[in-house]
């Protein structure tokens, strides 16, 4: 006969059960996606003119965010550009947007509603100021626009703000010295093609599809503007955000004929307000940085988004959620 095995004591049995429970808990913690909850609900993002860089960037960012935050529904709404974008976010008509730093600063300096609530999430990429004319045109610098028909962007666009300041720096007045048309990048190229305008202003990332496509069917030039930086800075206010820049020769090869063009640049910011949920803001900021290369395949300017400089959102203070993100990835 076999000897009977000794019975486990109650204490040893309880210890064994506890150990098994701990092991199962650790396995579940390792296998299941617990921890940070994905933001959920609905969020509105104000983009820009149809077919322009802001709209394209917004669509690509929404697609990237859908993977990172699947329970979040992002609605994109078109706008005239930076000035309208800032106003929408500041007054609660949109939750997030992209806007140029000069438009943000102007809104703040003018003391507009909700200006004190604006916050930055990331410095994105630079807009390059582009003054486009036919190659045969006699316009070789900004002051040559006197008496000309010029598309200066829609009233609440960043382009309108820049065009007005560039003309002032060149000694001209938008409401007196040029025939100003309120046309943006969605219509201005066709107006130039048909000979209904002599020039148009645009401010956007490089290259802008509409300008590139125009250059492939019409002989155009980009007028140098880089010599106006000092005059712009003397205007004060938001003009301090313009800096000298160079459009590389390969931005628009046919238009530039293998020559770089000195011009002006201004930074774009991802903007929200202190009302935005910190968890959502942290998640969206993370998506902006993590999706840089993917978005950059379509919006080449987005390739310049850099973690080392993204947190410098002057003139806006960082949103607390964005600050959490940058702290989490700090080396």
GUVOKE-878407 format. One line per 10 residues: for each residue x, z, y of C-alpha. Coordinates in pm, 1 decimal. Each point is the difference from the previous one (the first is absolute). Example, Ala and Ser with C-alpha at 12.3 -4.5 7.8 and 13.67 -1.06 7.14 Angstrom:
<atoms>
1230.0 780.0 -450.0; 137.0 -66.0 344.0
</atoms>
This chain:
<atoms>
0.0 0.0 0.0; 119.8 -74.8 354.7; 41.7 296.9 232.6; -248.3 4.3 287.4; 144.5 -107.8 339.6; -1.2 272.2 261.7; -283.2 -27.8 254.0; 96.0 -80.5 361.4; -50.7 290.5 231.4; -265.2 -36.7 270.7
273.5 25.4 264.5; 207.9 -282.6 -149.8; -309.4 -218.0 -31.9; -84.7 49.2 366.9; 358.8 -79.4 100.5; -10.6 -321.0 -203.6; -329.1 -106.4 159.8; 134.7 68.7 348.1; 312.1 -204.5 -69.0; -208.2 -290.8 -126.7
-219.9 19.4 310.7; 303.2 -14.6 227.9; 143.9 -298.0 -188.2; -332.6 -188.3 22.3; -24.7 80.8 369.8; 346.9 -134.6 67.6; -78.2 -319.6 -191.5; -319.5 -52.3 199.5; 185.8 63.9 328.8; 259.9 -258.8 -95.3
-241.2 -263.2 -129.6; -289.5 23.7 245.2; 16.7 -108.3 369.7; -60.6 341.9 149.7; 140.4 109.7 332.2; -61.2 -206.7 314.7; -363.6 -109.5 25.7; -64.9 -353.9 115.8; -181.9 -18.2 335.6; -352.7 -127.4 -34.4
-278.2 -124.1 222.8; -7.4 -273.4 261.8; 253.7 -89.6 269.2; -11.9 -264.5 274.6; 311.6 -196.6 96.8; 1.6 -215.4 315.5; 222.6 -307.3 -41.6; 14.9 -292.8 243.2; -88.4 -362.2 63.9; -96.9 -201.9 -306.4
299.0 -171.9 -154.0; 253.6 204.2 196.8; 262.1 240.2 -133.4; -200.2 321.2 52.7; -287.3 -132.1 -211.5; 230.1 -121.2 -277.8; 190.6 330.0 -2.9; -326.5 194.2 -11.8; -124.9 -194.4 -301.7; 325.1 47.4 -189.5
13.3 370.3 85.9; -358.7 44.1 -121.9; 92.7 -161.2 -332.4; 301.4 227.0 -38.4; -201.4 309.2 92.8; -264.5 -89.5 -259.8; 264.1 54.2 -269.3; 138.3 321.2 149.1; -336.0 149.9 104.0; -265.3 -160.2 -224.1
-280.6 227.8 121.2; 46.4 -107.2 361.8; -207.4 -284.4 147.3; 172.7 -169.9 293.8; -207.9 -212.8 236.7; 194.3 -249.0 213.8; -139.9 -103.2 338.2; 143.1 -274.4 219.5; 88.5 60.6 363.3; 143.8 -175.3 303.6
328.9 182.1 -54.8; 199.1 308.7 94.2; -193.2 116.4 305.4; -334.2 -10.0 -179.3; 156.3 155.6 -309.8; 125.4 301.7 192.3; -335.6 47.7 169.1; -188.0 -17.4 -329.8; 211.6 264.1 -167.6; 10.2 230.6 301.6
-379.4 -6.7 34.3; -74.4 37.7 -372.1; -117.5 -357.8 -63.1; 284.0 -49.6 -251.2; 215.3 242.4 -198.0; 332.0 -186.3 -9.5; 150.6 -306.7 163.7; 315.5 -186.8 94.0; 89.7 -20.1 367.5; 303.0 -85.5 210.9
172.8 293.1 168.7; -57.0 -137.8 351.6; -377.5 -14.9 -55.3; 0.3 355.2 -134.4; 196.2 124.9 299.9; -222.9 -181.2 248.6; -308.4 159.9 -155.5; 162.3 342.0 34.8; 125.0 -55.2 354.5; -345.8 -119.1 107.4
-148.9 325.0 -129.7; -254.3 -182.1 -214.0; -248.9 186.3 -226.7; 162.1 165.4 -301.2; 354.4 -90.0 104.6; 120.6 355.1 -62.9; -121.0 -18.5 -361.2; 206.3 -306.6 -96.3; 266.1 52.5 -265.7; 259.4 -222.3 -166.4
54.7 -51.4 -372.6; 282.9 -253.4 -11.2; 201.7 -238.8 207.6; -57.8 -330.9 -175.9; 165.4 -318.9 124.9; 70.3 -168.7 333.9; -219.3 -255.1 171.4; 192.5 -283.9 164.6; -135.1 -145.9 323.9; -41.0 -375.1 -40.1
-68.9 -242.0 285.8; -82.2 -334.0 -162.8; 3.5 -338.9 177.0; 29.3 -365.3 -96.8; 360.7 -110.9 -45.0; -46.6 -258.1 276.9; -127.3 265.6 242.8; 180.2 78.2 324.2; -51.4 374.1 -61.7; 340.8 147.7 -78.3
-44.2 354.4 129.2; -292.1 227.0 79.4; -1.6 -75.4 374.8; -66.8 -367.1 -84.3; -352.8 103.0 -102.5; -112.4 -0.7 363.5; -303.4 -224.2 32.5; -21.7 -56.4 -375.7; -285.1 51.0 -246.7; 105.5 291.5 -217.9
-173.8 172.2 -293.1; 67.5 369.9 53.5; -191.8 162.3 -284.0; -338.3 166.3 -15.7; -79.6 272.0 258.3; 59.1 297.5 -234.2; 294.9 -144.3 -187.3; 360.5 109.4 10.7; 88.0 -358.6 90.5; -197.1 25.2 325.5
186.9 316.0 93.5; 337.3 -159.9 -71.3; -83.6 -330.1 171.4; -104.6 183.1 316.0; 323.6 199.5 8.5; 225.6 -295.8 -82.3; -157.2 -199.9 282.0; 49.0 290.6 242.0; 364.0 29.0 -104.1; 36.4 -372.6 74.8
-154.2 44.3 345.1; -342.5 -141.9 -90.7; -351.9 138.8 -9.8; -226.9 -71.9 -292.9; -312.5 -10.8 217.6; 152.7 -215.2 274.6; 298.4 -210.0 -100.3; -112.5 -140.7 -335.4; -326.6 -126.1 -144.7; -43.9 267.6 -265.6
-211.2 -69.4 -307.5; -118.7 291.4 -221.2; 110.5 -165.8 -323.3; 186.4 165.0 -285.9; 205.8 -123.3 -291.9; -317.1 -111.5 -179.3; -76.6 -270.5 259.3; 301.4 -47.1 230.3; 209.4 -219.3 -236.5; -281.2 -253.7 -24.4
-47.1 4.4 378.1; 369.5 -81.1 43.2; -23.8 -273.2 -261.3; -292.1 -161.4 187.6; 178.9 27.0 334.8; -258.4 238.8 146.4; 264.1 260.6 86.2; 366.1 -20.8 98.5; 119.1 315.5 -175.6; -114.9 305.1 -189.6
126.4 352.7 -42.1; 11.0 170.9 -337.2; 147.2 327.8 -116.8; 35.9 47.8 -373.7; 224.5 38.2 -299.2; 229.9 -282.7 -103.8; -94.8 -249.8 -108.0; -363.9 -22.4 105.2; -180.0 -247.7 -223.8; -198.4 -169.1 280.2
313.9 -69.4 204.2; 189.7 -127.1 -303.1; -285.1 -231.9 -98.0; -23.9 -129.9 357.1; 373.5 -77.3 1.5; -38.1 -209.0 -315.3; -246.3 -236.1 164.6; 99.6 10.5 367.6; 335.8 1.2 177.6; 9.0 342.1 167.4
256.5 237.5 152.6; 23.6 374.3 52.0; 88.5 95.0 356.7; 277.9 263.1 35.0; -119.7 329.7 151.3; 289.3 234.5 -68.4; 126.4 -8.3 359.2; -314.4 183.4 118.1; 77.9 335.7 -164.4; 146.9 164.7 311.2
-284.5 -123.2 220.7; -253.2 128.8 -252.6; 156.7 344.2 -12.0; -15.0 18.4 380.1; -379.0 -35.9 -25.9; -5.5 345.8 -159.3; -269.8 147.0 -220.9; -52.6 -161.0 -339.4; 252.4 -275.9 82.8; 279.1 227.7 -117.0
-97.2 -83.4 -357.6; 116.7 -362.6 30.9; 353.5 -72.4 -110.6; 219.4 -305.8 -23.6; -12.8 -174.3 -337.1; 93.2 -330.3 -158.0; -225.5 -221.2 -207.4; 227.9 -125.1 -279.3; 41.9 -374.1 -34.3; -189.0 -6.9 -329.4
-316.3 167.1 135.9; -145.6 -339.2 98.2; 268.7 -253.7 -100.0; -175.7 -308.9 136.8; -92.9 158.9 329.5; 337.4 163.1 56.2; 211.2 -286.4 -133.0; 245.2 240.6 -162.8; 49.3 205.7 317.2; -72.4 369.7 47.5
-229.8 85.7 291.8; 50.2 312.6 216.4; -329.2 175.5 62.1; -170.6 341.1 14.0; -115.4 232.7 -275.6; -224.3 305.5 -24.7; -55.1 233.1 -295.5; -325.5 21.4 -194.7; -135.1 335.5 -111.7; -244.2 115.1 -265.5
-239.3 209.6 209.3; -268.9 260.2 -71.0; -121.6 322.0 164.6; 20.5 371.5 -69.0; -346.9 -31.7 -156.9; 140.1 -189.0 -300.3; 22.4 191.5 -327.3; 364.3 103.5 -65.2; -22.2 -92.5 -369.2; -130.0 -346.4 83.1
261.1 -49.5 272.6; 279.1 108.3 -233.2; -124.6 -238.1 -268.5; -33.0 -297.7 233.1; 344.3 60.8 149.4; 143.8 13.0 -350.6; -169.8 -330.1 -84.9; 138.7 -166.2 315.1; 355.6 88.6 -97.3; -32.0 -59.8 -374.6
-170.0 -339.6 41.8; 248.2 -133.8 254.6; 162.1 -255.9 -229.5; -329.6 -119.5 -147.3; -167.7 -43.3 339.2; 320.6 -153.7 132.2; -42.2 -295.0 -234.6; -294.9 -109.4 216.3; 73.3 170.4 331.9; 373.7 -50.7 36.8
23.2 239.5 294.1; -115.5 282.3 -228.2; 330.1 -22.6 -186.2; 149.8 180.8 299.6; -205.1 316.6 -53.1; 268.7 261.4 -53.3; -44.1 357.8 -122.5; 285.7 111.4 225.3; -174.3 -115.4 318.6; -367.8 7.4 -102.0
-50.2 357.0 119.7; 97.6 -89.1 360.5; -348.4 -74.8 134.1; 68.6 38.7 373.3; -212.4 36.2 212.9; -212.9 181.4 -258.6; 65.4 323.6 -184.9; -1.3 -26.8 -378.8; -321.8 86.2 -178.3; 41.8 307.6 -221.3
-80.4 -201.2 -313.8; 269.8 -254.8 81.5; 241.4 283.6 69.4; -69.4 139.4 -348.9; 86.0 -335.9 -151.1; 332.8 -33.0 181.9; 92.4 356.5 -96.7; -80.7 -76.0 -364.7; 242.1 -294.5 -11.9; 274.4 152.0 212.3
329.7 -14.9 -193.0
</atoms>
